[in-house]
Amino acid sequence: MSDVRPVERTQAGSRIVRVVLVVSVLLVGACASVALRNPPRIDVVAVALERVEGPDAYFTVDLALTNRADEPISIDALDASLSIDGELVGEARLANGPVRLPANGTANAQLTAHGGMDAILRAVAAAMRRGATLLAPGARPTLHYTLEGGAALQGGGRFPFKKSGELGERKP
């Protein structure tokens, strides 16, 4: 009779562990799906070289954020890699956060990025290789940016984003 009880305890313990694991997985999955079901829209208004100081280059990225949900949300962090013509030039971070978005509303945000002039020069060389400098008289060359990263919502949700366009171009 004493041999049966340890086996029963082991089986009961295994069931409890399985139930706890299943419930944990379901809770994590439910939280992620709620946060990511209707993420805010991120539009890049402008990416511009702000200044050059010695070997360092500083960029600003102006964003327009749109909340498409009926509840206000808060974006605690925005992080992204900034590439110009395929060359990584810096990591962009939210300048002033968190950003609060009203229900079905919009807000503006700004990212700042810092990189080395060596990366900028590689980006210009890449643009030259693709023919960006072969222009009509009076036209200015264009450099293309890619901003790829993620946003962290208050409460732990996170969603990715990727945007691209022309450096210095300002969108209304």
C-alpha positions as CSV (number, residue, x, y, z in Angstrom):
1,M,0.0,0.0,0.0
2,S,2.9,2.4,0.7
3,D,4.2,1.8,-2.8
4,V,1.1,3.2,-4.5
5,R,1.0,6.6,-2.8
6,P,4.4,7.9,-4.1
7,V,3.3,7.0,-7.6
8,E,-0.1,8.8,-7.1
9,R,1.8,11.9,-5.8
10,T,4.1,11.9,-8.8
11,Q,1.2,11.6,-11.3
12,A,-0.7,14.4,-9.4
13,G,2.4,16.6,-9.4
14,S,2.9,16.0,-13.1
15,R,-0.7,17.0,-13.9
16,I,-0.4,20.2,-11.8
17,V,2.8,21.1,-13.6
18,R,1.2,20.5,-17.0
19,V,-1.9,22.6,-16.1
20,V,0.3,25.5,-14.9
21,L,2.3,25.4,-18.1
22,V,-0.7,25.3,-20.3
23,V,-2.3,28.2,-18.4
24,S,0.9,30.2,-18.6
25,V,1.2,29.7,-22.3
26,L,-2.4,30.7,-22.8
27,L,-2.0,33.9,-20.7
28,V,1.2,34.9,-22.5
29,G,-0.5,34.3,-25.9
30,A,-3.6,36.2,-24.9
31,C,-1.6,39.2,-23.7
32,A,0.4,39.3,-26.9
33,S,-2.6,39.0,-29.2
34,V,-4.5,41.8,-27.4
35,A,-1.6,44.2,-27.6
36,L,-0.8,43.4,-31.2
37,R,-4.3,43.0,-32.6
38,N,-4.6,46.7,-33.6
39,P,-1.2,48.4,-33.3
40,P,-0.9,52.1,-33.9
41,R,0.1,53.2,-37.4
42,I,3.6,54.8,-37.7
43,D,4.2,57.2,-40.6
44,V,7.6,58.9,-41.2
45,V,7.1,62.6,-41.8
46,A,10.8,63.3,-42.3
47,V,14.3,62.0,-41.9
48,A,17.0,64.6,-41.9
49,L,20.7,65.0,-41.1
50,E,20.6,67.5,-38.2
51,R,24.2,68.2,-37.7
52,V,27.8,66.9,-38.1
53,E,30.2,67.3,-35.2
54,G,33.7,66.1,-36.0
55,P,33.4,62.4,-36.8
56,D,29.8,62.1,-35.6
57,A,26.5,62.6,-37.5
58,Y,23.2,63.3,-35.8
59,F,19.8,62.6,-37.4
60,T,16.2,63.4,-36.5
61,V,13.3,61.3,-37.6
62,D,9.8,63.0,-37.3
63,L,6.9,60.5,-36.9
64,A,3.1,60.8,-37.0
65,L,1.5,58.1,-34.9
66,T,-2.2,57.1,-35.3
67,N,-4.1,55.1,-32.8
68,R,-6.8,53.0,-34.5
69,A,-8.2,51.6,-31.3
70,D,-11.1,52.9,-29.2
71,E,-8.9,53.0,-26.1
72,P,-6.0,55.4,-25.4
73,I,-2.6,53.8,-25.5
74,S,0.9,54.7,-24.5
75,I,4.1,53.9,-26.5
76,D,6.9,53.6,-24.0
77,A,9.7,53.1,-26.5
78,L,10.5,53.3,-30.2
79,D,13.8,51.8,-31.4
80,A,15.0,51.4,-34.9
81,S,18.0,51.0,-37.2
82,L,18.5,53.8,-39.6
83,S,20.1,52.8,-42.9
84,I,20.9,55.1,-45.8
85,D,21.3,53.4,-49.2
86,G,21.7,50.1,-47.6
87,E,24.4,51.2,-45.1
88,L,23.6,51.2,-41.4
89,V,24.3,54.7,-40.1
90,G,22.9,54.6,-36.6
91,E,20.4,53.4,-34.0
92,A,17.4,55.7,-33.5
93,R,15.7,56.1,-30.2
94,L,12.6,57.9,-29.0
95,A,13.7,61.5,-28.1
96,N,10.9,62.3,-25.6
97,G,8.8,59.5,-24.3
98,P,6.4,57.9,-23.6
99,V,4.1,59.0,-26.3
100,R,0.4,59.1,-25.4
101,L,-2.1,58.4,-28.1
102,P,-5.8,59.3,-27.5
103,A,-8.5,56.8,-28.6
104,N,-8.8,57.1,-32.4
105,G,-6.4,60.0,-32.3
106,T,-2.9,61.0,-33.4
107,A,0.3,62.3,-31.9
108,N,3.7,63.3,-33.1
109,A,7.0,61.8,-32.0
110,Q,10.7,62.3,-32.8
111,L,13.5,59.8,-32.9
112,T,17.2,60.8,-32.7
113,A,20.0,58.8,-34.2
114,H,23.7,59.1,-33.9
115,G,26.3,57.5,-36.1
116,G,29.7,58.0,-37.5
117,M,30.7,59.9,-40.6
118,D,32.4,56.8,-41.9
119,A,28.9,55.2,-42.3
120,I,27.6,58.3,-44.0
121,L,30.5,58.3,-46.5
122,R,29.8,54.6,-47.2
123,A,26.1,55.5,-47.8
124,V,27.1,58.3,-50.2
125,A,29.4,55.9,-52.1
126,A,26.5,53.4,-52.3
127,A,24.3,56.1,-53.7
128,M,27.0,57.0,-56.3
129,R,27.2,53.4,-57.3
130,R,23.5,53.3,-58.0
131,G,23.7,56.5,-60.1
132,A,22.2,59.0,-57.7
133,T,24.8,61.6,-58.7
134,L,24.0,61.4,-62.4
135,L,21.5,64.2,-62.5
136,A,20.3,67.0,-64.7
137,P,21.8,70.4,-64.0
138,G,20.1,72.0,-60.9
139,A,18.7,68.7,-59.6
140,R,19.8,67.4,-56.3
141,P,20.9,63.8,-55.5
142,T,18.6,61.7,-53.5
143,L,19.6,59.4,-50.7
144,H,17.1,56.6,-49.6
145,Y,16.6,55.7,-46.0
146,T,15.2,52.6,-44.3
147,L,14.0,52.8,-40.7
148,E,13.4,49.3,-39.2
149,G,12.6,48.6,-35.6
150,G,9.9,48.1,-33.0
151,A,7.6,49.9,-30.7
152,A,7.0,48.9,-27.1
153,L,3.5,49.6,-25.7
154,Q,2.7,50.2,-22.1
155,G,1.8,46.9,-20.6
156,G,4.4,44.9,-22.5
157,G,3.1,44.6,-26.1
158,R,5.6,45.1,-28.9
159,F,5.1,45.5,-32.6
160,P,7.6,45.8,-35.5
161,F,7.7,48.5,-38.2
162,K,9.6,49.2,-41.4
163,K,9.5,52.4,-43.3
164,S,11.5,53.8,-46.2
165,G,11.7,57.0,-48.3
166,E,14.0,59.8,-49.3
167,L,16.3,61.5,-46.9
168,G,15.4,65.2,-46.4
169,E,11.9,64.7,-48.0
170,R,9.2,66.2,-45.8
171,K,5.7,64.6,-46.1
172,P,2.6,66.6,-45.2
